[in-house]
Amino acid sequence: MTELMLPSPEGGTAPFTPTGPRAETTALSPARTRVAYAAAHVVADPTAVNAPGEPARLDWDATLAFRHHLWDQGLGVADAMDTAQRGMGLDWPATAELIRRSGAEAAGRGAALACGVGTDQPGPSRRSLESVVQAYVEQLDTVQDAGAAPVLMASRALAAVAQAPDDYTKVYASLLERAERPVILHWLGEAFDPALAGYWGYRDPAEAIEPVAELIADHAASVEGIKVSLLDADLEVRLRRLLPEGVRLYTGDDFHYPELIQGDEHGHSDALLGVFAAIAPVAGRALAALDGGDTARYRELMDATVPLARHLFSAPTFYYKTGITFLAWLNGHQKGFHMVGGLHSARSLPHLAQILRLADRAGALNDPDLAMERMGSLLRVSGVDR
């Protein structure tokens, strides 16, 4: 197999040849003992402008094919969320079309689909709690009409206008009363979006654990679960143990997911993870092993992916979407390495090269020869001597 001279994190280049196991991609049944969603990215149309500030133009065939790939690996799809570049290039008109198209694809195969409900549509700025609610409701209707499970995403507009914890309670209580089916709440930490610092009205997320649990308990019939992306396993477990019977904790912790999904004597987390889009074949087989009671095999598979996940989600964490898209390109899920909003430029060449190395070790490369050919083409256009 061809050897490449890859840029190194320390500077310079070093030789690389894949030696890890090739990803298995045969179809799997959905996991039985855990609910698992992979948060999917979107594929930009390489012939469209897709520059910063421009409307998003998608390659719809590749975007929807990637969702079928995730379903084929036994995972549900979480769509129109931060992995799909909400607030970072994917505007509301494109988001609404994505929700409708993904909803039709999911319905056609009876597959699990959850979609993000936010407040990012164009129009007057969200300067009051009622305007935030109205924006949420418009998107909630779009998701419900598409037949998807709604995910009430954390809102930058709400974070900007809320003056106290009670303001969050009022907004969410209003939305939960209007929902036609139980929803998934979404707690996205500051590392993923600095504009969400102090969400729920508390600067320290630890102070918000009990109030969030109380909000859920007060509306338990309307809450299917809560996705927690704080990158703090202890806080997640603390909240998980406070949830009412039947309400799920969906881990969004892309650092500690193996142990959180495995759980302990008090329970476990389910999963709604961006990293699962990058490691879908491995994650699907790990969950199948867990279904069969083989925790050793589950941990062997999942633990091997953690170095890759920690690199993909390294600071600044909100640029993790670039790595997810890059790996999708290496694995043949899209024709080019392009992103809406020009976000493919958000990570350095050494960072991308390290993704290739770690994906190989994790067994997350579908076709190592293709990955090497595509990496080689990027090195050439970047002026790196192979």
N, C-alpha and C positions, 0 to 999 in steps of 0.2 A: 504494500500500500504506500502511496505517496507520502513523503515526509514534508512537513511545512515548518518554516522558521517563524514561530509566532512571537509577537511582542510579549514581553514579560512585565508583570506588575512592578518589578524592580528596575525596569529599564532594559534596553537592548532586546535581543531576540533569543529564543531557545528552540531546539528542534522538538517537533511533536508528531507522533504517529498514534492513531487510536488503538487502544488495547482492551477497552471495556466491552461488556456484552452488548450486542445489538438489542434494541428494544423489540419486545414482542407486541404485535399490533392486531392479532386476531381478536374478533369481537368477544366481548364479555357481557354477562348479564349484570344488571344493577346490583350494587351491594345490598345485602339483606340486613345486616346488623348496624349499619351506619347510614345516615343520609349524607351524600357527598355531592357537592356542586363544584364544578370548575368555572372560575370567572374567566370568560373568553375575551380575547382581544378582537379588534377589527382589522381587516386587510384594506389598506389604501389602494385606490386605483392609481397605478404608476404613471398613467398617461394624463392624469388630472393635475391641477395646480397644487392642491393640498399644502400650501405654504402657511406659515403662522398667520393667524387671523382670517384665513380664507374658509369658506364653507367646506365641510368634509365631503369628499367624494370617495365612495367605497367600491371595491371590487366585490360585488355582491355574490358572485359564484364562489369565490374563494372564502369569503367571510362565512357564508352558510355551510360550505363544505367542512370548514373547521369545526363548526358546532356538531355536525354529524360525526366527525372523528371523535369528539369528546363523548357523545352518546354511545358510540361503538365501544368505547373503553369502559362502559358501565357507570359513567358519571352523569349527573345532571348538569345542565348548563345554567350558569348565572350570567345574564346578559345585561347590556346597557348599564354597566357599573363602572367603577373607577378603572378596572383593567381595560375596558373599552374606550378609555380616554375621556370619560365624562369630565368636563371642566378643563380638559387639556387637549382640545382639538376637535372632539366630537360634539357638534352643536345639536340643539334640540330637534330641528327638522330631520336630520340624519338619524338621531336617536329614535324618534318616533317611528321612522320607517324600519329601522332595525328591529324594534320591538314587534311591529306587525309581521315582518317577514319571518323572524325567528319563531313567533307564535304559530304561524301557519306550518312551519317545518316541524315543530314539536308536536302539534296536533296530528300531523300526518303519520307520525310513527308512535304516538302515545308516549312521548318522552317527557322527562321532567325539565321544566323551564321556570326560572325565577328572573324577574326583570326589575331594574332599578327605577325607583320613583324619586325624582328630585325636584329642584326649583330653578333649573338653569335655562328655562326657555327665554327667548327674547321678549322685550316689552319693558314697561316701567320698572324701575328699580324696586326691590323688595324693601320698603321702608316701614312696614307695619307687620304685626303678627298676622293680621287678616290677609294681607297680600301674600305672605308666605304660605298660608293655608290654601289660598286659591291656586297658587302655582302648583303645590303638591297635588291638589285635587284633580287638576287638569291631567297631570301625568298619571295619577292613580287610575283615572278612567281609561286612559290609553292602554295601560298594562292589563287592567281587568278585561277590557274588550278583546285583547289579544289572547286571553285564556291563560295568562302566566300568573305565577305567584308573585304578589307585589313585595318588593324590598324597599322599605322607607329609608332612603339613604340620608346620611347626615347632610345638613344643608348649610352651605356657607352663608346664605342669606339669613337664615335663622340665627346662626352664630353671631352675625353682625348686628341684628336688631334686638335680640333678647337681652333683657336687663337683669334677669334673675332666674333661678331654677324654675319658678312657677310659670314663666313664659314658655319654657320647653314643655312642661306638663300640659299647659293649655293647648298648645299646637298639636302635640301627639294625641291627646285625648280626643280632640276634634276629628283628627284623621282616622283614628281607630273606630270611632262611632260611624264614620262614613264608609268604611271598607266593607266590601261585599263578601270577603272571605278572610280568614286569618292571614296576617302579614308577617313578614320578617323585618324586625328592626335592624338598624345598621349603625354600629358605633365605630367610626373610623378615627384612629388616633392622629395626633399631631404629626407624627413621623410621615404619615401618608399624605397629609394635607395640612400645612401650617395654618391655613385659614380656619381650621376647626379647633384650634387651641381653646381650652376652657369649655368644651361642649358639655351640655346639660347644666351649665351654669356654675361649674366647679373647675378651678384652675388645676387642681390635682385630681387625676382620674380616680384615684383611690377613694376620694370623698364622694364620688358619684355612684359608687357601686350599690349602696343601699337604696338611694332614691330611684335609680333605674329599676332595681328589683321591685320596688314598691309600685312604680308606674305599671310594670308588667303584671304584677299581681292584681292590681285594680282593674285591668282590662284583659285578663288571662284568656278569655274566650275569643278575643280578637287577635291574639298574638301567637303565631305558630312557633316563633323562635327569635333569637337575636344573634346577629353576627357581630363578633367582637374582634377588632383589629387593633389591638393596643401593643402588640409585641411584648406582652408581660403575662407570662403563664400563670403566675400566682394570682393576679387580679382576675384573670379569666376563670380560674377554678373557684375563686371566692364568689364570683357572680353566679356561676353555674350551680353552686350548692344552695343559692338563695331562690332559684327560679321555681315557680309553681309546677306541680305535677303536670307533665305533658308538654311543657314549653321547652324547646330545644335551645342549647347553646351551640351555635355554629362558629367554630374557630375560624378566625381570619388571621391567625398568627402564623406567618410564613417562616418563623424561626423554630417554633416548638411543637409543630403539628403532630409528629409521630407519637409523642407521649400524651398529648391532649386528646387525640382521637382514640388511643388505646384506653385511656382512662384509668380509674382506680376503683377501690371498693365502694366509693360513693357515687360513681357514675362516670360518664364520658362526654366528650364534645363530639358533635357531628362536624361537618366541614363545608365551608364555602371559601375557597382559596384560589387566589391568582396563580400560585405556584403549580396547582394541579393542571392548569392549561399547558404548562411546560413539561410536566412529567406524567401526563395522563396514562400512558401504557403501564408505567411502573406503579402509579398510585392505584389503578384499577386492579392490578394483580396483588398488591399488598392488601387491599381491602378484601379481596376474595380469600386470601390466606387467613385474614382475621375472621371472616365469616366461618371458615372451617376450623377455627380454634387453634390455628398454627401461629401463635404470637411471635415465635422466634423468626419465622419466615417473614411475617409482617414487618418486624423491626429491621430485619436484614435489608429488605427492599426499601423501606421508607428512610431508614437512617442513612443509606447511601446517597440519598437525594438532598440531605440537609446542607452540605457544603455548597451545592449549586444554588439552593434557595437563599441561603444567607448572602451569597454573592449577588444574585439577581436583585435582592431587596436591600442591598447595602446603601448607606447614605450617599446622596440624597434619595431616600426610599421611594419618593413619588415618581422617580424615573424608571422604576422597575419594568414598566410597560415596554420600554425599549428592548430590554433583554428577552422578555417573553416573545416579542415579535421577531427578534433576531433568531431565536431558537426555532420558531415556527418556520422561518425561511430556510435555515439549515436542514430542517427535517422535511422540506418539500411541500409544505402546506400553502405556500404562496410563491409567486414567480420572482418577486423582488423584495429587497429589504427597504421598504418605504413605509412611512406612517403619516397619518393625517396630522396637520399642524407642524410638519417637518420634525417630529419628535425623534426620528431615527438618528438625529445628530446629538442626542442628549447623553450618550455614553461614549467613552473613549475607545479607541481600537484595542488597547491593552485589556480593558474591561471586557470587551466582546470576545477577545481571544481566550480569556479565562473561562468564559461561559462554555466555549467548545471543550476545553480541557475537562471541566467539571461535569458537563453533560455526558462525556464519554465515560468517566468514572462511575456516574450514576446509572448507566445503562439507559440513557434517555435519548440516544441517537437512533433514529429509525433506519438510516442507511449511512454508515460512516463514510463510504466513498463519495456520496453526494454531498455530505457535510464538508468534507475536505475540499471537493471541487469548488463549492460555493465560497468557502473561507479563502481559498486561493485566489478567487476572482476579486474578493474584497481587498486582499493584500495587494494585488497588482494595481488596482485603481487607487489605492492609498499610498503607493510608492514604496512598499516594503519588499525588499528582495527576498524571494522565496528560497 
